[in-house]
Amino acid sequence: MAVHRHDSWGRTRSPKNIAGPHGTEIVVLANTDSLKGITATSAGYATQNQRYLHVLIEETNSGSDTDADAVAIYGYCHAFQRWFEIPESEAAGHGQNTRSAVASIEPADVSTVPSTHVPGHREYRVYEIHGIDRVAFVGTNASRVNVFAACSTF
């Protein structure tokens, strides 16, 4: 008798890392070149139709310039076969993405490596992404940031 192994997350209360096991960083793209065009895509990370995207970003303090640039977040919908900017959320919108600016997170400018960061050195955001099938992250100096992303239903 064959055993079917489900590979979807189903409904999740606890955020699930979209890059793999807990603690796995996502790959930040240097530009939007791989998000161009009108076609099915394998760029970015699958959200498995979860409702919320949880993002944590920290500066790595690598290189001579320790001031890392913001990382922007993009979404993809299979029904449209197009990438688009995920809009920044407003607190007053109760989690709704209501602002016209692309969601972006700028890490705190710190002079230490991540192993010595305190919680205030990291930036954390939650975005409502229901209906978005994939997400991608773009930053001009990806080597200077660690980005972690997870999805959840609740």
N, CA, C and O atoms as a GROMACS GRO file, in nm:
protein
  616
    1MET      N    1   0.084  -0.119   0.000
    1MET     CA    2   0.000   0.000   0.000
    1MET      C    3   0.088   0.125   0.000
    1MET      O    4   0.175   0.139   0.086
    2ALA      N    5   0.065   0.213  -0.095
    2ALA     CA    6   0.143   0.336  -0.105
    2ALA      C    7   0.095   0.438  -0.002
    2ALA      O    8  -0.025   0.452   0.023
    3VAL      N    9   0.189   0.508   0.056
    3VAL     CA   10   0.156   0.612   0.152
    3VAL      C   11   0.177   0.747   0.085
    3VAL      O   12   0.284   0.776   0.032
    4HIS      N   13   0.072   0.830   0.089
    4HIS     CA   14   0.083   0.962   0.028
    4HIS      C   15   0.136   1.060   0.132
    4HIS      O   16   0.083   1.071   0.243
    5ARG      N   17   0.239   1.129   0.097
    5ARG     CA   18   0.297   1.230   0.186
    5ARG      C   19   0.252   1.367   0.139
    5ARG      O   20   0.286   1.409   0.029
    6HIS      N   21   0.177   1.436   0.222
    6HIS     CA   22   0.131   1.571   0.188
    6HIS      C   23   0.248   1.668   0.200
    6HIS      O   24   0.323   1.664   0.297
    7ASP      N   25   0.264   1.755   0.101
    7ASP     CA   26   0.374   1.850   0.106
    7ASP      C   27   0.326   1.994   0.122
    7ASP      O   28   0.407   2.087   0.117
    8SER      N   29   0.198   2.014   0.142
    8SER     CA   30   0.150   2.149   0.166
    8SER      C   31   0.141   2.173   0.316
    8SER      O   32   0.136   2.078   0.394
    9TRP      N   33   0.140   2.298   0.354
    9TRP     CA   34   0.137   2.332   0.495
    9TRP      C   35  -0.004   2.325   0.552
    9TRP      O   36  -0.020   2.311   0.673
   10GLY      N   37  -0.107   2.335   0.467
   10GLY     CA   38  -0.243   2.340   0.518
   10GLY      C   39  -0.264   2.468   0.597
   10GLY      O   40  -0.199   2.569   0.570
   11ARG      N   41  -0.353   2.466   0.693
   11ARG     CA   42  -0.376   2.583   0.778
   11ARG      C   43  -0.272   2.583   0.888
   11ARG      O   44  -0.256   2.484   0.959
   12THR      N   45  -0.201   2.692   0.902
   12THR     CA   46  -0.092   2.697   0.999
   12THR      C   47  -0.110   2.812   1.097
   12THR      O   48  -0.138   2.925   1.057
   13ARG      N   49  -0.093   2.782   1.224
   13ARG     CA   50  -0.094   2.886   1.327
   13ARG      C   51   0.047   2.943   1.343
   13ARG      O   52   0.065   3.065   1.354
   14SER      N   53   0.144   2.856   1.344
   14SER     CA   54   0.282   2.897   1.359
   14SER      C   55   0.342   2.926   1.222
   14SER      O   56   0.323   2.847   1.130
   15PRO      N   57   0.413   3.036   1.206
   15PRO     CA   58   0.475   3.065   1.076
   15PRO      C   59   0.570   2.955   1.032
   15PRO      O   60   0.646   2.901   1.113
   16LYS      N   61   0.565   2.921   0.903
   16LYS     CA   62   0.653   2.821   0.843
   16LYS      C   63   0.752   2.892   0.752
   16LYS      O   64   0.713   2.971   0.666
   17ASN      N   65   0.880   2.864   0.770
   17ASN     CA   66   0.986   2.926   0.691
   17ASN      C   67   0.968   2.887   0.544
   17ASN      O   68   0.960   2.769   0.512
   18ILE      N   69   0.961   2.986   0.455
   18ILE     CA   70   0.937   2.957   0.313
   18ILE      C   71   1.063   2.914   0.239
   18ILE      O   72   1.056   2.867   0.125
   19ALA      N   73   1.180   2.928   0.303
   19ALA     CA   74   1.305   2.890   0.239
   19ALA      C   75   1.351   2.750   0.279
   19ALA      O   76   1.446   2.698   0.222
   20GLY      N   77   1.284   2.689   0.377
   20GLY     CA   78   1.325   2.556   0.422
   20GLY      C   79   1.310   2.542   0.572
   20GLY      O   80   1.217   2.597   0.630
   21PRO      N   81   1.401   2.469   0.635
   21PRO     CA   82   1.393   2.450   0.781
   21PRO      C   83   1.402   2.583   0.855
   21PRO      O   84   1.454   2.682   0.803
   22HIS      N   85   1.350   2.585   0.978
   22HIS     CA   86   1.358   2.706   1.060
   22HIS      C   87   1.500   2.759   1.063
   22HIS      O   88   1.596   2.682   1.072
   23GLY      N   89   1.515   2.891   1.054
   23GLY     CA   90   1.646   2.954   1.056
   23GLY      C   91   1.711   2.970   0.920
   23GLY      O   92   1.820   3.027   0.911
   24THR      N   93   1.645   2.921   0.813
   24THR     CA   94   1.702   2.933   0.678
   24THR      C   95   1.674   3.072   0.623
   24THR      O   96   1.560   3.119   0.626
   25GLU      N   97   1.779   3.137   0.573
   25GLU     CA   98   1.764   3.270   0.512
   25GLU      C   99   1.709   3.256   0.370
   25GLU      O  100   1.732   3.155   0.303
   26ILE      N  101   1.638   3.359   0.326
   26ILE     CA  102   1.594   3.361   0.186
   26ILE      C  103   1.702   3.429   0.102
   26ILE      O  104   1.787   3.500   0.154
   27VAL      N  105   1.697   3.406  -0.027
   27VAL     CA  106   1.791   3.469  -0.120
   27VAL      C  107   1.730   3.602  -0.164
   27VAL      O  108   1.617   3.606  -0.214
   28VAL      N  109   1.805   3.708  -0.146
   28VAL     CA  110   1.761   3.841  -0.189
   28VAL      C  111   1.815   3.865  -0.329
   28VAL      O  112   1.936   3.854  -0.352
   29LEU      N  113   1.726   3.896  -0.422
   29LEU     CA  114   1.766   3.925  -0.560
   29LEU      C  115   1.830   4.064  -0.567
   29LEU      O  116   1.791   4.154  -0.492
   30ALA      N  117   1.926   4.082  -0.657
   30ALA     CA  118   1.994   4.210  -0.673
   30ALA      C  119   1.908   4.312  -0.750
   30ALA      O  120   1.925   4.433  -0.733
   31ASN      N  121   1.817   4.261  -0.833
   31ASN     CA  122   1.730   4.349  -0.912
   31ASN      C  123   1.605   4.271  -0.954
   31ASN      O  124   1.591   4.153  -0.919
   32THR      N  125   1.516   4.335  -1.027
   32THR     CA  126   1.390   4.271  -1.066
   32THR      C  127   1.398   4.202  -1.202
   32THR      O  128   1.293   4.167  -1.257
   33ASP      N  129   1.515   4.181  -1.258
   33ASP     CA  130   1.528   4.120  -1.391
   33ASP      C  131   1.458   3.985  -1.402
   33ASP      O  132   1.398   3.956  -1.505
   34SER      N  133   1.465   3.902  -1.298
   34SER     CA  134   1.402   3.770  -1.305
   34SER      C  135   1.252   3.776  -1.278
   34SER      O  136   1.184   3.673  -1.278
   35LEU      N  137   1.199   3.895  -1.253
   35LEU     CA  138   1.056   3.912  -1.227
   35LEU      C  139   0.985   3.978  -1.345
   35LEU      O  140   0.870   4.020  -1.333
   36LYS      N  141   1.054   3.988  -1.459
   36LYS     CA  142   0.998   4.055  -1.578
   36LYS      C  143   0.906   3.962  -1.655
   36LYS      O  144   0.910   3.840  -1.641
   37GLY      N  145   0.824   4.024  -1.738
   37GLY     CA  146   0.749   3.950  -1.838
   37GLY      C  147   0.614   3.899  -1.791
   37GLY      O  148   0.568   3.927  -1.681
   38ILE      N  149   0.554   3.823  -1.880
   38ILE     CA  150   0.422   3.765  -1.859
   38ILE      C  151   0.435   3.615  -1.881
   38ILE      O  152   0.431   3.568  -1.995
   39THR      N  153   0.451   3.540  -1.774
   39THR     CA  154   0.469   3.397  -1.785
   39THR      C  155   0.462   3.332  -1.647
   39THR      O  156   0.470   3.400  -1.545
   40ALA      N  157   0.448   3.202  -1.645
   40ALA     CA  158   0.459   3.129  -1.519
   40ALA      C  159   0.602   3.145  -1.471
   40ALA      O  160   0.692   3.167  -1.552
   41THR      N  161   0.625   3.135  -1.342
   41THR     CA  162   0.757   3.163  -1.289
   41THR      C  163   0.794   3.067  -1.177
   41THR      O  164   0.707   3.010  -1.111
   42SER      N  165   0.922   3.049  -1.158
   42SER     CA  166   0.970   2.974  -1.044
   42SER      C  167   1.059   3.064  -0.957
   42SER      O  168   1.122   3.017  -0.862
   43ALA      N  169   1.064   3.192  -0.990
   43ALA     CA  170   1.142   3.287  -0.910
   43ALA      C  171   1.076   3.304  -0.774
   43ALA      O  172   0.956   3.280  -0.759
   44GLY      N  173   1.152   3.345  -0.677
   44GLY     CA  174   1.098   3.372  -0.545
   44GLY      C  175   1.062   3.245  -0.470
   44GLY      O  176   1.120   3.139  -0.493
   45TYR      N  177   0.965   3.257  -0.381
   45TYR     CA  178   0.928   3.149  -0.291
   45TYR      C  179   0.777   3.129  -0.289
   45TYR      O  180   0.700   3.226  -0.291
   46ALA      N  181   0.734   3.003  -0.286
   46ALA     CA  182   0.592   2.970  -0.280
   46ALA      C  183   0.536   3.006  -0.142
   46ALA      O  184   0.601   2.984  -0.040
   47THR      N  185   0.415   3.061  -0.141
   47THR     CA  186   0.349   3.095  -0.015
   47THR      C  187   0.247   2.989   0.025
   47THR      O  188   0.198   2.990   0.138
   48GLN      N  189   0.214   2.897  -0.064
   48GLN     CA  190   0.115   2.793  -0.044
   48GLN      C  191  -0.018   2.850   0.001
   48GLN      O  192  -0.088   2.791   0.083
   49ASN      N  193  -0.052   2.965  -0.053
   49ASN     CA  194  -0.179   3.034  -0.030
   49ASN      C  195  -0.206   3.062   0.118
   49ASN      O  196  -0.320   3.058   0.163
   50GLN      N  197  -0.100   3.091   0.191
   50GLN     CA  198  -0.116   3.131   0.331
   50GLN      C  199  -0.164   3.277   0.334
   50GLN      O  200  -0.159   3.346   0.233
   51ARG      N  201  -0.209   3.323   0.448
   51ARG     CA  202  -0.267   3.457   0.457
   51ARG      C  203  -0.165   3.564   0.494
   51ARG      O  204  -0.176   3.678   0.448
   52TYR      N  205  -0.066   3.530   0.576
   52TYR     CA  206   0.027   3.631   0.626
   52TYR      C  207   0.171   3.597   0.589
   52TYR      O  208   0.212   3.481   0.589
   53LEU      N  209   0.247   3.700   0.557
   53LEU     CA  210   0.390   3.689   0.532
   53LEU      C  211   0.461   3.758   0.648
   53LEU      O  212   0.438   3.876   0.674
   54HIS      N  213   0.548   3.686   0.716
   54HIS     CA  214   0.627   3.738   0.827
   54HIS      C  215   0.769   3.757   0.776
   54HIS      O  216   0.826   3.665   0.718
   55VAL      N  217   0.826   3.875   0.796
   55VAL     CA  218   0.960   3.904   0.745
   55VAL      C  219   1.046   3.963   0.856
   55VAL      O  220   1.003   4.055   0.926
   56LEU      N  221   1.166   3.910   0.871
   56LEU     CA  222   1.264   3.964   0.966
   56LEU      C  223   1.390   3.995   0.887
   56LEU      O  224   1.435   3.913   0.807
   57ILE      N  225   1.447   4.113   0.911
   57ILE     CA  226   1.568   4.153   0.838
   57ILE      C  227   1.669   4.208   0.939
   57ILE      O  228   1.633   4.277   1.034
   58GLU      N  229   1.795   4.175   0.915
   58GLU     CA  230   1.903   4.226   0.999
   58GLU      C  231   2.022   4.260   0.910
   58GLU      O  232   2.043   4.199   0.805
   59GLU      N  233   2.098   4.356   0.954
   59GLU     CA  234   2.220   4.393   0.881
   59GLU      C  235   2.331   4.296   0.919
   59GLU      O  236   2.342   4.256   1.035
   60THR      N  237   2.413   4.258   0.822
   60THR     CA  238   2.521   4.162   0.849
   60THR      C  239   2.651   4.230   0.889
   60THR      O  240   2.740   4.165   0.943
   61ASN      N  241   2.661   4.359   0.862
   61ASN     CA  242   2.784   4.435   0.890
   61ASN      C  243   2.902   4.380   0.812
   61ASN      O  244   3.015   4.384   0.860
   62SER      N  245   2.876   4.328   0.692
   62SER     CA  246   2.986   4.280   0.608
   62SER      C  247   3.020   4.388   0.507
   62SER      O  248   2.932   4.460   0.459
   63GLY      N  249   3.144   4.401   0.473
   63GLY     CA  250   3.188   4.505   0.381
   63GLY      C  251   3.219   4.633   0.456
   63GLY      O  252   3.196   4.642   0.577
   64SER      N  253   3.271   4.731   0.385
   64SER     CA  254   3.311   4.855   0.451
   64SER      C  255   3.194   4.948   0.478
   64SER      O  256   3.201   5.031   0.568
   65ASP      N  257   3.084   4.936   0.400
   65ASP     CA  258   2.966   5.019   0.418
   65ASP      C  259   2.865   4.940   0.499
   65ASP      O  260   2.805   4.846   0.447
   66THR      N  261   2.846   4.976   0.626
   66THR     CA  262   2.757   4.898   0.711
   66THR      C  263   2.612   4.944   0.702
   66THR      O  264   2.526   4.885   0.766
   67ASP      N  265   2.582   5.045   0.624
   67ASP     CA  266   2.445   5.094   0.612
   67ASP      C  267   2.377   5.021   0.496
   67ASP      O  268   2.389   5.063   0.381
   68ALA      N  269   2.307   4.913   0.525
   68ALA     CA  270   2.240   4.834   0.422
   68ALA      C  271   2.116   4.906   0.370
   68ALA      O  272   2.048   4.976   0.445
   69ASP      N  273   2.088   4.887   0.242
   69ASP     CA  274   1.968   4.945   0.181
   69ASP      C  275   1.846   4.863   0.216
   69ASP      O  276   1.857   4.749   0.262
   70ALA      N  277   1.730   4.922   0.193
   70ALA     CA  278   1.603   4.853   0.218
   70ALA      C  279   1.584   4.737   0.121
   70ALA      O  280   1.638   4.738   0.011
   71VAL      N  281   1.509   4.639   0.164
   71VAL     CA  282   1.472   4.524   0.082
   71VAL      C  283   1.325   4.538   0.047
   71VAL      O  284   1.241   4.554   0.136
   72ALA      N  285   1.292   4.534  -0.084
   72ALA     CA  286   1.154   4.548  -0.131
   72ALA      C  287   1.092   4.410  -0.150
   72ALA      O  288   1.162   4.313  -0.178
   73ILE      N  289   0.959   4.403  -0.135
   73ILE     CA  290   0.889   4.275  -0.144
   73ILE      C  291   0.792   4.278  -0.261
   73ILE      O  292   0.715   4.373  -0.278
   74TYR      N  293   0.797   4.172  -0.343
   74TYR     CA  294   0.712   4.159  -0.462
   74TYR      C  295   0.629   4.033  -0.453
   74TYR      O  296   0.670   3.934  -0.391
   75GLY      N  297   0.511   4.035  -0.516
   75GLY     CA  298   0.422   3.920  -0.516
   75GLY      C  299   0.394   3.874  -0.658
   75GLY      O  300   0.414   3.947  -0.754
   76TYR      N  301   0.348   3.750  -0.668
   76TYR     CA  302   0.314   3.689  -0.797
   76TYR      C  303   0.184   3.612  -0.780
   76TYR      O  304   0.165   3.544  -0.679
   77CYS      N  305   0.095   3.623  -0.877
   77CYS     CA  306  -0.031   3.550  -0.875
   77CYS      C  307  -0.039   3.465  -1.001
   77CYS      O  308  -0.026   3.516  -1.112
   78HIS      N  309  -0.060   3.334  -0.984
   78HIS     CA  310  -0.069   3.244  -1.099
   78HIS      C  311  -0.182   3.285  -1.194
   78HIS      O  312  -0.168   3.271  -1.315
   79ALA      N  313  -0.292   3.335  -1.140
   79ALA     CA  314  -0.406   3.374  -1.224
   79ALA      C  315  -0.370   3.487  -1.320
   79ALA      O  316  -0.424   3.493  -1.430
   80PHE      N  317  -0.281   3.576  -1.278
   80PHE     CA  318  -0.240   3.688  -1.363
   80PHE      C  319  -0.114   3.658  -1.441
   80PHE      O  320  -0.091   3.718  -1.546
   81GLN      N  321  -0.030   3.567  -1.392
   81GLN     CA  322   0.102   3.537  -1.445
   81GLN      C  323   0.188   3.663  -1.454
   81GLN      O  324   0.255   3.688  -1.554
   82ARG      N  325   0.184   3.740  -1.347
   82ARG     CA  326   0.261   3.864  -1.340
   82ARG      C  327   0.309   3.890  -1.198
   82ARG      O  328   0.242   3.856  -1.100
   83TRP      N  329   0.427   3.951  -1.189
   83TRP     CA  330   0.481   3.999  -1.062
   83TRP      C  331   0.432   4.141  -1.040
   83TRP      O  332   0.406   4.213  -1.137
   84PHE      N  333   0.418   4.182  -0.915
   84PHE     CA  334   0.372   4.316  -0.879
   84PHE      C  335   0.430   4.352  -0.743
   84PHE      O  336   0.477   4.266  -0.668
   85GLU      N  337   0.425   4.480  -0.712
   85GLU     CA  338   0.473   4.527  -0.582
   85GLU      C  339   0.370   4.493  -0.476
   85GLU      O  340   0.251   4.517  -0.495
   86ILE      N  341   0.414   4.438  -0.365
   86ILE     CA  342   0.325   4.422  -0.250
   86ILE      C  343   0.324   4.558  -0.181
   86ILE      O  344   0.430   4.610  -0.147
   87PRO      N  345   0.205   4.616  -0.161
   87PRO     CA  346   0.201   4.750  -0.100
   87PRO      C  347   0.231   4.746   0.049
   87PRO      O  348   0.204   4.648   0.117
   88GLU      N  349   0.287   4.854   0.097
   88GLU     CA  350   0.317   4.870   0.239
   88GLU      C  351   0.185   4.871   0.316
   88GLU      O  352   0.085   4.924   0.268
   89SER      N  353   0.185   4.814   0.435
   89SER     CA  354   0.065   4.811   0.519
   89SER      C  355   0.061   4.933   0.609
   89SER      O  356   0.163   4.992   0.644
   90GLU      N  357  -0.060   4.970   0.645
   90GLU     CA  358  -0.080   5.076   0.744
   90GLU      C  359  -0.136   5.013   0.870
   90GLU      O  360  -0.220   4.924   0.862
   91ALA      N  361  -0.090   5.059   0.985
   91ALA     CA  362  -0.140   5.005   1.111
   91ALA      C  363  -0.291   5.028   1.123
   91ALA      O  364  -0.363   4.942   1.172
   92ALA      N  365  -0.338   5.143   1.079
   92ALA     CA  366  -0.481   5.175   1.089
   92ALA      C  367  -0.565   5.089   0.996
   92ALA      O  368  -0.687   5.082   1.013
   93GLY      N  369  -0.503   5.024   0.899
   93GLY     CA  370  -0.575   4.940   0.804
   93GLY      C  371  -0.600   4.800   0.857
   93GLY      O  372  -0.652   4.715   0.784
   94HIS      N  373  -0.564   4.774   0.984
   94HIS     CA  374  -0.584   4.643   1.047
   94HIS      C  375  -0.525   4.530   0.962
   94HIS      O  376  -0.588   4.427   0.942
   95GLY      N  377  -0.403   4.551   0.914
   95GLY     CA  378  -0.334   4.448   0.838
   95GLY      C  379  -0.358   4.456   0.689
   95GLY      O  380  -0.293   4.385   0.612
   96GLN      N  381  -0.449   4.540   0.645
   96GLN     CA  382  -0.476   4.552   0.502
   96GLN      C  383  -0.362   4.628   0.435
   96GLN      O  384  -0.309   4.725   0.491
   97ASN      N  385  -0.324   4.584   0.317
   97ASN     CA  386  -0.220   4.652   0.240
   97ASN      C  387  -0.286   4.766   0.164
   97ASN      O  388  -0.338   4.746   0.055
   98THR      N  389  -0.283   4.885   0.222
   98THR     CA  390  -0.361   4.995   0.168
   98THR      C  391  -0.278   5.111   0.115
   98THR      O  392  -0.334   5.205   0.059
   99ARG      N  393  -0.150   5.108   0.131
   99ARG     CA  394  -0.068   5.219   0.085
   99ARG      C  395  -0.016   5.191  -0.055
   99ARG      O  396  -0.002   5.075  -0.095
  100SER      N  397   0.013   5.296  -0.128
  100SER     CA  398   0.056   5.278  -0.266
  100SER      C  399   0.206   5.251  -0.281
  100SER      O  400   0.250   5.215  -0.390
  101ALA      N  401   0.283   5.266  -0.176
  101ALA     CA  402   0.428   5.242  -0.184
  101ALA      C  403   0.458   5.093  -0.169
  101ALA      O  404   0.388   5.022  -0.096
  102VAL      N  405   0.562   5.047  -0.239
  102VAL     CA  406   0.602   4.907  -0.228
  102VAL      C  407   0.649   4.878  -0.086
  102VAL      O  408   0.717   4.960  -0.023
  103ALA      N  409   0.612   4.761  -0.037
  103ALA     CA  410   0.657   4.720   0.096
  103ALA      C  411   0.808   4.707   0.094
  103ALA      O  412   0.863   4.634   0.011
  104SER      N  413   0.874   4.775   0.184
  104SER     CA  414   1.019   4.763   0.193
  104SER      C  415   1.059   4.776   0.338
  104SER      O  416   0.995   4.846   0.417
  105ILE      N  417   1.166   4.708   0.372
  105ILE     CA  418   1.214   4.709   0.509
  105ILE      C  419   1.361   4.748   0.507
  105ILE      O  420   1.441   4.688   0.436
  106GLU      N  421   1.394   4.848   0.584
  106GLU     CA  422   1.534   4.889   0.596
  106GLU      C  423   1.586   4.841   0.731
  106GLU      O  424   1.527   4.873   0.834
  107PRO      N  425   1.695   4.766   0.730
  107PRO     CA  426   1.746   4.715   0.859
  107PRO      C  427   1.808   4.827   0.941
  107PRO      O  428   1.851   4.930   0.888
  108ALA      N  429   1.811   4.806   1.071
  108ALA     CA  430   1.876   4.901   1.160
  108ALA      C  431   2.025   4.907   1.125
  108ALA      O  432   2.086   4.804   1.093
  109ASP      N  433   2.083   5.025   1.131
  109ASP     CA  434   2.225   5.044   1.104
  109ASP      C  435   2.303   5.015   1.232
  109ASP      O  436   2.305   5.098   1.323
  110VAL      N  437   2.366   4.899   1.239
  110VAL     CA  438   2.439   4.860   1.360
  110VAL      C  439   2.583   4.829   1.325
  110VAL      O  440   2.616   4.800   1.210
  111SER      N  441   2.668   4.836   1.424
  111SER     CA  442   2.811   4.814   1.399
  111SER      C  443   2.858   4.680   1.451
  111SER      O  444   2.978   4.661   1.475
  112THR      N  445   2.765   4.586   1.469
  112THR     CA  446   2.803   4.454   1.517
  112THR      C  447   2.753   4.347   1.421
  112THR      O  448   2.667   4.372   1.337
  113VAL      N  449   2.807   4.227   1.434
  113VAL     CA  450   2.764   4.114   1.352
  113VAL      C  451   2.638   4.053   1.412
  113VAL      O  452   2.613   4.072   1.531
  114PRO      N  453   2.558   3.980   1.333
  114PRO     CA  454   2.431   3.926   1.383
  114PRO      C  455   2.441   3.844   1.512
  114PRO      O  456   2.347   3.845   1.591
  115SER      N  457   2.551   3.774   1.534
  115SER     CA  458   2.562   3.692   1.655
  115SER      C  459   2.563   3.775   1.783
  115SER      O  460   2.540   3.721   1.891
  116THR      N  461   2.588   3.905   1.772
  116THR     CA  462   2.587   3.992   1.891
  116THR      C  463   2.473   4.093   1.888
  116THR      O  464   2.468   4.182   1.974
  117HIS      N  465   2.380   4.082   1.792
  117HIS     CA  466   2.265   4.173   1.785
  117HIS      C  467   2.171   4.151   1.904
  117HIS      O  468   2.154   4.039   1.952
  118VAL      N  469   2.113   4.260   1.949
  118VAL     CA  470   2.002   4.253   2.044
  118VAL      C  471   1.874   4.268   1.964
  118VAL      O  472   1.880   4.312   1.850
  119PRO      N  473   1.757   4.233   2.019
  119PRO     CA  474   1.633   4.240   1.942
  119PRO      C  475   1.608   4.374   1.872
  119PRO      O  476   1.550   4.376   1.763
  120GLY      N  477   1.648   4.483   1.930
  120GLY     CA  478   1.628   4.615   1.869
  120GLY      C  479   1.708   4.638   1.742
  120GLY      O  480   1.685   4.736   1.672
  121HIS      N  481   1.803   4.549   1.711
  121HIS     CA  482   1.884   4.561   1.590
  121HIS      C  483   1.818   4.497   1.469
  121HIS      O  484   1.870   4.507   1.358
  122ARG      N  485   1.703   4.432   1.489
  122ARG     CA  486   1.634   4.363   1.379
  122ARG      C  487   1.501   4.431   1.350
  122ARG      O  488   1.440   4.490   1.439
  123GLU      N  489   1.458   4.421   1.225
  123GLU     CA  490   1.327   4.477   1.185
  123GLU      C  491   1.234   4.361   1.149
  123GLU      O  492   1.274   4.270   1.076
  124TYR      N  493   1.112   4.365   1.200
  124TYR     CA  494   1.013   4.258   1.177
  124TYR      C  495   0.884   4.321   1.127
  124TYR      O  496   0.837   4.421   1.181
  125ARG      N  497   0.826   4.260   1.023
  125ARG     CA  498   0.698   4.307   0.967
  125ARG      C  499   0.610   4.188   0.933
  125ARG      O  500   0.659   4.077   0.909
  126VAL      N  501   0.479   4.213   0.932
  126VAL     CA  502   0.382   4.113   0.888
  126VAL      C  503   0.295   4.178   0.781
  126VAL      O  504   0.246   4.289   0.799
  127TYR      N  505   0.276   4.107   0.669
  127TYR     CA  506   0.195   4.156   0.557
  127TYR      C  507   0.083   4.058   0.528
  127TYR      O  508   0.103   3.937   0.534
  128GLU      N  509  -0.034   4.110   0.495
  128GLU     CA  510  -0.144   4.024   0.454
  128GLU      C  511  -0.127   3.995   0.305
  128GLU      O  512  -0.122   4.087   0.224
  129ILE      N  513  -0.118   3.865   0.270
  129ILE     CA  514  -0.086   3.829   0.132
  129ILE      C  515  -0.185   3.728   0.073
  129ILE      O  516  -0.150   3.658  -0.021
  130HIS      N  517  -0.306   3.719   0.126
  130HIS     CA  518  -0.399   3.618   0.076
  130HIS      C  519  -0.417   3.633  -0.074
  130HIS      O  520  -0.439   3.744  -0.124
  131GLY      N  521  -0.408   3.521  -0.147
  131GLY     CA  522  -0.419   3.521  -0.293
  131GLY      C  523  -0.287   3.537  -0.366
  131GLY      O  524  -0.284   3.525  -0.488
  132ILE      N  525  -0.180   3.562  -0.295
  132ILE     CA  526  -0.048   3.577  -0.358
  132ILE      C  527   0.021   3.441  -0.353
  132ILE      O  528   0.039   3.384  -0.245
  133ASP      N  529   0.060   3.390  -0.469
  133ASP     CA  530   0.117   3.255  -0.479
  133ASP      C  531   0.267   3.248  -0.454
  133ASP      O  532   0.316   3.146  -0.406
  134ARG      N  533   0.341   3.355  -0.486
  134ARG     CA  534   0.485   3.356  -0.467
  134ARG      C  535   0.526   3.494  -0.418
  134ARG      O  536   0.458   3.593  -0.445
  135VAL      N  537   0.637   3.501  -0.348
  135VAL     CA  538   0.694   3.628  -0.307
  135VAL      C  539   0.842   3.628  -0.340
  135VAL      O  540   0.907   3.524  -0.340
  136ALA      N  541   0.896   3.746  -0.368
  136ALA     CA  542   1.038   3.763  -0.395
  136ALA      C  543   1.086   3.889  -0.324
  136ALA      O  544   1.007   3.981  -0.298
  137PHE      N  545   1.213   3.892  -0.293
  137PHE     CA  546   1.272   4.001  -0.219
  137PHE      C  547   1.387   4.059  -0.300
  137PHE      O  548   1.469   3.984  -0.354
  138VAL      N  549   1.393   4.191  -0.311
  138VAL     CA  550   1.494   4.256  -0.394
  138VAL      C  551   1.564   4.364  -0.312
  138VAL      O  552   1.499   4.448  -0.249
  139GLY      N  553   1.696   4.361  -0.314
  139GLY     CA  554   1.776   4.461  -0.245
  139GLY      C  555   1.906   4.482  -0.319
  139GLY      O  556   1.964   4.387  -0.372
  140THR      N  557   1.952   4.606  -0.324
  140THR     CA  558   2.072   4.637  -0.402
  140THR      C  559   2.201   4.589  -0.338
  140THR      O  560   2.300   4.569  -0.409
  141ASN      N  561   2.203   4.570  -0.208
  141ASN     CA  562   2.325   4.518  -0.145
  141ASN      C  563   2.290   4.399  -0.057
  141ASN      O  564   2.303   4.403   0.066
  142ALA      N  565   2.247   4.292  -0.123
  142ALA     CA  566   2.199   4.171  -0.055
  142ALA      C  567   2.302   4.108   0.038
  142ALA      O  568   2.264   4.042   0.135
  143SER      N  569   2.429   4.126   0.010
  143SER     CA  570   2.531   4.064   0.096
  143SER      C  571   2.538   4.132   0.233
  143SER      O  572   2.601   4.079   0.325
  144ARG      N  573   2.474   4.245   0.248
  144ARG     CA  574   2.478   4.317   0.375
  144ARG      C  575   2.354   4.296   0.462
  144ARG      O  576   2.339   4.361   0.565
  145VAL      N  577   2.265   4.206   0.419
  145VAL     CA  578   2.145   4.178   0.499
  145VAL      C  579   2.119   4.028   0.507
  145VAL      O  580   2.151   3.953   0.415
  146ASN      N  581   2.062   3.988   0.616
  146ASN     CA  582   2.004   3.854   0.630
  146ASN      C  583   1.854   3.875   0.634
  146ASN      O  584   1.804   3.957   0.711
  147VAL      N  585   1.782   3.802   0.550
  147VAL     CA  586   1.636   3.813   0.546
  147VAL      C  587   1.577   3.676   0.571
  147VAL      O  588   1.617   3.577   0.510
  148PHE      N  589   1.481   3.671   0.661
  148PHE     CA  590   1.409   3.549   0.694
  148PHE      C  591   1.261   3.575   0.663
  148PHE      O  592   1.209   3.682   0.693
  149ALA      N  593   1.194   3.477   0.604
  149ALA     CA  594   1.053   3.494   0.570
  149ALA      C  595   0.977   3.367   0.601
  149ALA      O  596   1.027   3.256   0.580
  150ALA      N  597   0.856   3.385   0.650
  150ALA     CA  598   0.770   3.273   0.684
  150ALA      C  599   0.626   3.310   0.652
  150ALA      O  600   0.592   3.428   0.640
  151CYS      N  601   0.542   3.209   0.639
  151CYS     CA  602   0.399   3.232   0.612
  151CYS      C  603   0.315   3.159   0.715
  151CYS      O  604   0.356   3.056   0.769
  152SER      N  605   0.196   3.214   0.740
  152SER     CA  606   0.102   3.149   0.830
  152SER      C  607  -0.041   3.183   0.788
  152SER      O  608  -0.065   3.277   0.712
  153THR      N  609  -0.136   3.103   0.838
  153THR     CA  610  -0.277   3.127   0.809
  153THR      C  611  -0.337   3.221   0.913
  153THR      O  612  -0.424   3.303   0.882
  154PHE      N  613  -0.291   3.209   1.036
  154PHE     CA  614  -0.347   3.291   1.145
  154PHE      C  615  -0.249   3.392   1.194
  154PHE      O  616  -0.279   3.469   1.285
   0.00000   0.00000   0.00000
